[in-house]
């Protein structure tokens, strides 16, 4: 072993190299590859020397000046290639790096395709979840939750669970059937199928429940008519937009336009629904409606009677029960030194009977 072997002299190390196998190159004008260029300098022309071996091995390059007593000043460029010029996957890669670039590039494109697939699937899932949560929120508002009551009755909770269960099942079944059984030659868009019709039926049932509960809440709480009327009108249109679009598609829209029409109506209606809800519940505009109109967060110097503060409160007793907490702050003069001391009374609870 020559490399890193300090027991051998420079001449002994050189003697092990074979000139015919291109293991040693003489940087000497006497060997025909170099010439004197003046000022005691030697210039050597570049050449290509091929190396071949039966297996991969490490190659080391060293410069020696065994007979010289002074150091060498060298300027050189060395290009070591594992392939012919132009072979980008072989030329400048060592044996232990070959195929790494190809594998990295291949899996980069695979991962990129997976990212696109994840985005598409996630978008579909998030869209379905946004639809389900929007319907749930509207049904809760129609029942007066956070507007006229703080707790739903058992029958309302049961209805919500049933509606949301069937709504979620319909969406899951729709996408599963679409992925497994849809024939692109027969089915033009997802709602033109049995699960799609089932989903339309669930949406219409939720709409009827929403309308009925909104009217019932408005009849019991007259002060909330201003809030519920625009919400009822707008979201009734939102509920029936897709079923009406599907019905019109079947009878009036050409086959090649149905998918794009349904997609446009879906996207724009959901966007408008979120935008309208944002405006409807804007804190500076809807402070009388949100949060819960009983003043549960107010701290005053006296415990108020909720029935006197809001006569409409009595109409909500059959809907739910609630508690009002009033904390009062008082400053009393201490008998020791006349300093002020902050005291807080225990919360006062008012519960309608």
PyMOL commands that set and color helices and strands:
alter all, ss='L'
color gray80, all
select helices_A, chain A and resi 10-15+19-21+29-31+100-142+154-181+194-220+222-251+255-280+306-309+311-316
alter helices_A, ss='H'
color red, helices_A
select strands_A, chain A and resi 34-38+41-44+324-326+329-333+340-344+348-350
alter strands_A, ss='S'
color yellow, strands_A
deselect
rebuild
show_as cartoon
